[in-house]
Amino acid sequence: MTTEKLLLPSPPRQGSDFSRLSRRIADAGLLDRRQGYYTARIAVVTTLFAGGWVAFGLLGNSWWQLAVAAFQAFLFGQIALLSHDLAHRQVFRTRRPSEIAGRLAGNLGIGMSYGWWMDKHTRHHANPNHEELDPDVDPDILVWSQRQARASRGLPRFVGRHQAWLFFPLLTLEGLNLHWSGIRAVMHPGLRRRRLEATLLFTHFAAYLTALFVVLPPGMALLFLAVHQGMWGVYMGSIFAPNHKGMPTLTGQPELDFLRKQVLTSRNVRGGPVIDVLLGGLNHQIEHHLFPSMPSVHLRRAQPIVERYCAELGIPYARTGLVDSYRQTLRHLHEAGAPLRNRS
């Protein structure tokens, strides 16, 4: 499904379909907390993260540091996924411990503002793929629909012509973009616990850059930074791009209930436990959007329940392989930029 509008018959008994699905999910115990799982996951990620920096310190001026940079790019992505689960209160039921752990992981651990990201991601969940309301489809650099392409100016208009070819190269800048977005957020009033977020954020930057330029000569330090931040950006984009890009976009006030709004704008990615780890369970994007507080380890078990229920109601349910999900994303980007190429 790559059209920009959803033309579906009005479903019967609007508003009750999701509640019946929710009861099935709850009866299966899939909304229960998994404290043991998250304790083990946090312990493993923290140990690997710390071990990577120990290896960094022991190696010194060595080309093997580029392998450490790649390893830490993966760990930064895994910490970001943990921050994501914390923000959705999958780990802790209440706000305070979720925010404490989220800020330690996000701001201090990887230099990404937890408060800024949580606000942005909450708005995305409320209106996925909505061109006016979802910040993830803002045409800041890329355009996500032909309507956006025709209205674009400046950089999006320039990039949009060939954005499918530029998509993955641009992702190498996503890590730096996340850092910069956090800096901008803590510099403006409105962010909750702004001083704390700023302190943790700049502590991360100071420790990170000090480690690089104390352990490594300047040239190698800059190369480590480029490889690490570039690969982290590509990894983050590769996690989130398959989920909605290329699915229908919404405008105005579409007459869709919660169930249909979430299912029709999301795409699942098939795969086994390895894909679950690499994508943090977000390959089960439909289930995650329907039940954001569900522990990510339960999403795989929820998937067949949701798919069967959608089949009962005649709701299209998108599920494809990982490579094909990227192919669909790039195809959609190419089609979205068509008006700009036709005018050139």
C-alpha positions in Angstrom: 0.0 0.0 0.0 1.7 3.2 -1.1 -1.2 5.5 -1.9 -1.5 8.8 0.0 -5.2 8.4 1.0 -7.1 5.6 2.5 -10.3 4.8 0.8 -12.0 2.1 2.9 -15.6 1.5 3.7 -16.7 2.6 7.1 -16.4 -0.3 9.5 -19.4 -1.4 11.6 -19.5 -0.8 15.3 -16.8 1.9 15.3 -14.9 2.2 18.6 -15.5 -1.3 19.8 -13.1 -3.3 17.6 -10.0 -2.3 19.5 -11.5 -3.1 22.9 -12.3 -6.7 21.8 -8.7 -7.1 20.5 -7.4 -5.6 23.7 -9.3 -8.2 25.8 -7.7 -11.0 23.7 -4.3 -9.6 24.3 -4.8 -9.1 28.0 -6.2 -12.6 28.4 -3.0 -14.0 26.9 -1.0 -12.2 29.6 0.9 -10.1 27.0 0.5 -6.8 28.8 2.1 -8.1 32.0 5.5 -6.6 33.0 8.7 -8.7 32.3 11.0 -7.4 35.0 13.4 -10.4 34.8 13.7 -9.9 31.0 14.5 -6.2 31.3 16.9 -6.8 34.2 18.9 -9.2 32.1 18.7 -7.1 28.9 19.9 -3.9 30.7 22.7 -5.9 32.4 23.9 -7.4 29.1 23.8 -4.1 27.2 25.5 -2.2 30.0 28.2 -4.8 30.3 28.9 -4.8 26.6 28.9 -1.0 26.5 31.4 -0.7 29.3 33.5 -3.5 27.9 33.7 -1.7 24.6 35.1 1.4 26.2 37.6 -0.7 28.2 38.8 -2.2 24.9 39.0 1.3 23.5 41.3 2.4 26.3 43.5 -0.7 26.1 43.9 -0.6 22.4 45.2 3.0 22.2 46.4 4.2 18.8 45.4 1.2 16.7 43.4 0.6 13.5 41.4 -1.9 15.5 39.7 1.1 17.1 37.5 1.2 14.0 36.1 -2.2 15.0 35.4 -0.7 18.4 33.7 2.3 16.7 31.4 -0.1 14.8 30.7 -2.1 17.9 29.8 1.0 19.9 27.5 2.2 17.1 25.6 -1.0 17.6 25.5 -0.5 21.4 24.4 3.1 21.0 21.5 1.8 19.0 20.6 -0.8 21.6 20.7 1.8 24.3 18.4 4.0 22.2 16.0 1.0 22.0 16.1 0.6 25.8 15.3 4.3 26.1 12.4 3.8 23.8 11.0 1.0 25.9 11.5 3.1 29.1 9.6 6.0 27.5 6.7 3.7 26.8 6.8 2.4 30.4 7.4 -1.1 29.2 10.0 -1.5 32.0 8.5 0.4 34.9 4.8 1.1 35.5 5.3 4.7 36.8 6.8 7.8 35.4 9.6 8.6 37.9 11.8 5.5 37.6 11.1 5.5 33.8 12.4 9.0 33.5 15.4 8.5 35.7 16.5 5.4 33.8 15.6 7.0 30.4 17.7 10.1 31.1 20.7 8.1 32.3 20.5 5.9 29.2 19.6 8.6 26.7 21.2 11.8 27.8 24.2 10.4 29.7 24.8 7.2 27.8 24.4 8.2 24.1 23.9 12.0 24.1 20.3 12.0 23.0 17.8 14.1 24.9 15.2 11.7 26.5 12.7 14.4 27.1 12.9 15.8 23.5 12.6 12.4 22.0 9.8 11.3 24.2 7.7 14.3 23.2 8.4 13.8 19.6 7.7 10.1 19.7 4.5 10.5 21.6 3.1 12.8 18.9 4.1 10.3 16.3 2.2 7.5 18.1 -0.9 9.7 18.4 -1.0 10.3 14.6 1.3 8.0 12.7 2.1 9.1 9.1 -0.2 12.1 9.4 1.4 14.8 7.3 0.3 17.7 9.5 0.6 16.0 12.9 3.4 13.4 12.8 6.8 14.9 13.3 8.4 11.9 11.7 7.0 12.9 8.3 7.9 16.6 8.5 9.5 17.6 5.2 12.6 19.1 6.9 15.0 17.4 4.5 13.1 14.6 2.8 9.6 14.8 1.4 7.2 11.9 2.2 4.4 12.6 -0.3 3.9 14.2 -3.6 1.8 16.9 -1.9 4.8 17.8 0.3 7.1 17.7 -2.8 4.9 20.3 -4.6 4.9 22.6 -1.6 8.6 22.2 -0.8 11.1 25.0 -0.7 14.8 25.2 0.0 16.7 22.1 1.0 13.8 19.6 0.8 13.1 20.8 -2.7 16.8 20.3 -3.7 17.2 16.9 -2.0 13.8 15.6 -2.9 14.6 15.1 -6.6 17.0 12.2 -5.8 16.1 11.4 -2.2 15.8 7.7 -2.8 19.5 7.6 -3.8 20.5 9.9 -1.0 18.5 8.2 1.8 21.1 5.9 3.2 24.0 8.4 2.7 22.0 11.0 4.6 21.5 8.5 7.5 25.2 8.8 8.3 24.3 12.2 9.7 21.4 11.0 11.8 23.5 10.4 14.9 24.7 14.0 14.8 21.2 15.2 14.1 20.0 13.4 17.3 22.8 15.1 19.3 21.9 18.6 17.8 18.2 18.1 18.3 18.9 17.4 22.0 21.1 20.5 22.3 18.4 22.7 20.7 15.8 21.2 23.1 17.7 22.0 26.3 18.5 25.5 25.1 14.9 26.5 24.9 12.3 26.8 27.7 9.5 24.2 27.8 11.5 21.0 28.2 10.7 19.2 31.4 13.7 19.0 33.8 15.7 21.1 31.3 18.7 21.8 33.5 19.1 18.1 34.5 18.8 17.1 30.8 21.4 19.7 29.8 23.8 18.6 32.6 23.6 15.0 31.6 23.8 15.7 27.9 26.9 17.9 28.1 28.5 15.5 30.5 28.2 12.9 27.8 29.7 15.1 25.2 32.6 16.2 27.4 33.4 12.6 28.5 33.1 11.2 24.9 35.3 13.8 23.2 37.8 13.8 26.0 38.2 10.1 25.7 38.7 10.3 22.0 41.3 13.0 22.0 43.2 11.8 25.0 43.5 8.1 23.9 43.9 8.8 20.2 45.9 11.2 18.0 43.7 13.9 16.4 43.4 12.2 13.0 42.5 8.8 14.4 40.1 10.5 16.9 38.2 12.2 14.1 38.1 9.0 12.1 36.7 7.1 15.1 34.1 9.8 15.6 33.1 9.7 11.9 32.8 5.9 11.8 31.0 5.6 15.1 28.5 8.4 14.6 28.0 7.5 10.9 27.3 3.9 11.6 25.1 4.7 14.6 23.0 7.0 12.3 22.6 4.3 9.7 21.6 1.8 12.3 19.0 4.1 13.8 17.5 4.9 10.4 17.5 1.2 9.5 15.5 0.4 12.7 12.8 3.0 12.2 12.6 3.4 8.4 10.9 0.1 7.6 8.0 0.7 10.1 6.0 3.4 8.3 7.8 4.7 5.2 5.9 3.7 2.1 2.7 3.1 4.0 -0.3 5.4 3.4 0.0 8.9 4.7 -3.0 10.8 6.2 -4.1 14.4 5.9 -6.9 16.5 7.5 -9.2 14.5 9.8 -9.5 11.0 8.4 -12.4 9.0 9.7 -10.5 6.1 11.1 -10.8 4.6 14.5 -7.7 3.9 16.6 -7.3 0.3 15.4 -7.4 1.1 11.7 -5.3 4.3 12.1 -2.5 2.3 13.7 -2.7 -0.9 11.5 -3.1 0.8 8.1 -0.1 3.2 8.5 2.3 0.6 9.9 4.3 -2.3 8.5 5.7 -5.4 10.2 9.0 -7.0 9.2 9.3 -10.8 9.2 12.3 -12.5 10.9 13.4 -14.6 13.8 15.0 -13.8 17.1 18.1 -12.1 15.5 15.8 -9.6 13.7 14.0 -9.0 17.0 17.3 -8.2 18.7 18.6 -6.0 15.9 15.3 -4.0 15.6 14.5 -4.1 19.3 11.1 -5.8 18.6 10.0 -2.8 16.5 9.8 -5.2 13.5 6.4 -6.0 15.1 5.4 -2.3 14.5 1.7 -2.9 14.2 1.5 -4.6 17.6 3.7 -2.0 19.1 1.5 0.9 17.9 -1.6 -0.8 19.1 -0.1 -1.7 22.5 2.8 0.8 23.2 3.3 -0.3 26.8 3.6 -4.0 25.9 7.1 -5.4 26.7 8.9 -5.7 23.5 9.6 -9.4 24.2 5.9 -10.1 24.0 5.3 -8.5 20.6 6.2 -11.6 18.7 3.5 -13.6 20.6 1.0 -10.8 20.0 1.6 -10.7 16.3 -0.5 -13.8 15.2 -3.3 -12.7 17.4 -3.5 -9.3 15.9 -3.1 -10.6 12.3 -5.9 -13.1 12.7 -8.1 -10.4 14.2 -7.4 -8.0 11.4 -8.3 -10.8 8.9 -11.6 -11.3 10.7 -12.4 -7.7 10.2 -11.1 -7.4 6.7 -8.4 -4.9 7.6 -5.2 -5.0 5.5 -2.2 -6.1 7.5 1.2 -5.3 6.0 4.0 -7.8 6.7 7.1 -8.3 4.6 10.8 -9.2 4.7 13.5 -6.8 5.9 15.1 -6.2 2.5 11.7 -5.7 0.9 10.8 -3.2 3.6 13.8 -1.1 2.6 12.9 -1.5 -1.1 9.4 -0.3 -0.4 10.7 2.7 1.5 13.1 3.7 -1.3 10.4 3.2 -3.9 8.0 5.4 -2.0 10.7 8.1 -1.6 11.3 8.0 -5.3 7.6 8.3 -6.1 7.2 11.1 -3.6 9.9 13.2 -5.3 8.5 12.8 -8.8 6.9 16.3 -9.0 10.3 17.8 -8.4 12.0 15.8 -11.1 9.2 16.5 -13.6 9.7 20.3 -13.0 13.5 20.2 -13.4 
